[in-house]
Amino acid sequence: MLLIVVSMGMVTAHASDCRVKVFKGSVLHFVDSPFKYKYFGGDDESNGAEYFPDGVLMIDCDGKVMAAGAYKDFANQINQIKNADVVDYTGKLIMPGFIDMHVHLPQETMVASYGASLMPWLNEYVFATEALFHDKKTADLLSKRFITDLLVAGTTTAVIHDTIHKVAVEAAFNAAKDKNMRVIVGKIGMDRCRYGGFFPGNTTPPLCDTADSFYDESKELIEKFLTAEKEEQSRVLYAVTPRFAPSSTEAQLAKAGQLMKEYSNRIYMQTHLSENFDEIALVRAMYGHLTPSGKQDRYQASYLEVYDHFGLVGNRSIFAHALHLSQSDWELMAKKGAVVGHCPSSNLFLGSGLFNFRAANQSGVRFGVGSDVGAGTALNTFVTLNEAYKVSITGSTWLSSEMPDGNFPNGIRIFDSDVLCPEVYESPNSGCCGCDVKETGPTSMPAPENHVRPNDFALNAAQAFYLATLGGAEALSLQDKIGSFKKGNEADFVVIDIRANAMESLRIDYLKETTKWKRIWETLFSVMILGNGDNILSTYLMGNLVHNKPQPSMKNRCCYDGGCTGTDCEMSPASCANDEASCMDCGGDFCSGPGNTGNTTSGRKRFADLFV
């Protein structure tokens, strides 16, 4: 067998016992940020990308990129390789896998839960759903399902919020490790059992930990993750994860900062920031006594400055949302090197606000895009980019400059006990720690972004797909591993069918013959607006196929909705019953289960038993 080495554009064969993989098709990846280029008609229509309509991607036996370029430049050398595995995706588009900068694993089952705004939505749906993950069986099953669904969606790297339960984080670690998937995940910290009239402590079991348990369990998980990474057994990375400032006490945020100091650049920190006016008001009420270093005594810390006070703003800090930031907030984030996961689908679904692309770019803050399932409505990146375009174009004409009357525009109220002694929960109608429960009256305040100029451009296809690939990798400081087809990078990539539905085919057929670059950007824009999960033909991790879109068949799997029995089944009900997770992976909605002959209703009931 032969090993192929690329040197100065040449491919050389060497004896080896591994097989080189060669993928033919249209190949596109970014080598620079398109935000530096003028879209259409500029001096360089590439917008920082390399595009090879008749291209090739070559992968070595370690799952690393050897070369990406025009097929004609490598054809002779490839033809001389007798033992290469050649996969022909002619007519399809090969791109680096998508990077989801912010998503909640336990919330996949509650997508499309009605929410008038963030805080009531958390109380009504999220806390009860996440509390279920104390159970190992539930955590294992749904973690496997979630990782599989990410890969089906073309996502090859994800920054994941899990729950407060150590067993749930271990389940996510194992599910990602089994697929050899690069993810960043961590145990959530939330030691306030009640705040703002909301009661995560009301769940069974209570969805709240302590500052010490958060520190101890996070440390155990960090050591496990780092050991697996060092021994090259896993590509899973750890993130210290306080849910958001309102759900953590000062003691817990201090513990989070301690972990970041102890492990420095070996781990990440992820949390939420300035997503919603109610949330911001809660932070102001709870942490308004903090005075940032160098500020006047009467100065009230901003939401970002609260995190900074506890050592949680740095070049490994990932903040979801960041919708309502002052100019000084943007400057602080840029100075510290922190990054943002922009979540357009979630922000529109909950009516939280519009991300300011201009402010992020002008300040030099790195950012990528996140699905934010379950407030986000789909894991699919095309949906996320579709919504990001709409946010950008709407944000260029509208930006909130004043919060509604009162700090809590949706009727939220904060109690003295939330601020003074939030650790112990007794009941909604009694004080805690001996405190009297009194409401803090609403006061008016300007929106944090009052003096920040609104967005001034509409996100184009080049910018959007950059954010979903190389831009996300750069935000995570992983550009030397993922996000592009640079030589030596991990070969995580997707194969995209640009004609997955009739409307896409009609649009692409209508495109006029024009420059190579304008055609590909118009094509990709149509895919990000009209596309969905059907566009993902295949997904690869480290050069290995981990998802292949099922082709239409006359046969049914036993776990497809409707089920089947007899000779038309590809899997017998007994086979399906042996492995619930595999049954779910096959694409059906629910597993028939043991003793079931394909009755969908019974299957649905059995799956629902997990949530009783």
Buried (B, 14 or more C-beta within 10 A) or exposed (E): BBBBBBEEEEBEBEEBEEBBBBBBBBBBBBEBBBBEBEBBEEEEBBBBBBBBBEBBBBBBBEBBBBBBBBBEBBEEBBEEBEBBEEBEBEEBBBBBBBBBBBBBBBBBBBBEBEBEBBBBBBBBBBBBBBBBBBBEEBBBBBBBBBBBBBBBBBBBBBBBBBBBBBBBBBBBBBBBBEBBBBBBBBBBBBBBBBBBBBBBBBBEEBBBBBBEBBBBBBBBBBEBBBEBBEEEEBBBBBBBBBBBBBBBBBBBBBBBBBBBEEBEEBBBBBBBBBBBBBBBBBBBBBBEEBBBEEEEEEEBBBBBBBBBBBBBBBEBBBBBBBBBBBBBBBBBBBEBBBBBBBBBBBBBBBEBBBBBBBBBBBBEBBBBBBBBBBBBBBBBBBBBBBBBBBBBBBBBEEBBEEBEEBBBBBEBBBBBBBBBBBBBBBEEEEBBEEBEBEEBEBEEBEBBBBEBEBBBBBBBBBBBBBBBBBBBBBBBBBBEBBBBBBBEBBBBBBBBBBBBBEEBBEBBEEEEEEEEBBBBBBBBBBBBBBBBBEBBBBBBBBBBEBBEBEEEEEEBBBBBEEBBBEEEBBBBBEBBBEBBBBBBBBBBEBBBBEEBEBBBEBBBEBBEEBEE
